[in-house]
Amino acid sequence: RAADEVIRVNGDSMEPEYSDGDYVYVKHAPSVQPGEIGIFMHGNEGYIKKYMKDGLYSLNPAYPPMRFNGGDSLICRGKVIGKAEKKDMMPE
């Protein structure tokens, strides 16, 4: 596959598309386009979110957008390019 890494989803903020415990394929990239789902780091916390020019959005409407100012250290780690199927994952 074209993925550089596989990351486990933690939490329900990206439901219904990505649920807690799902694994997603990530292609490393320094940025993503508006409307794309990416992996972002803010401090020591990692997030899977939909990038928009005015912030990071959850797909679950129960969560408000995350907005950052120019002084915040928000880093894009890559673009989510798919969800791993259970049959694709090795047993733990």
Buried (B, 14 or more C-beta within 10 A) or exposed (E): EEBBEBBEBEBBBBBEBBEEEBBBBBBEBEEBEEEBBBBBEBEEEEBBBBBEEEBBBBBBEEBEEBEEEEEEEBEBBBBBBBBBEEEEEEEE
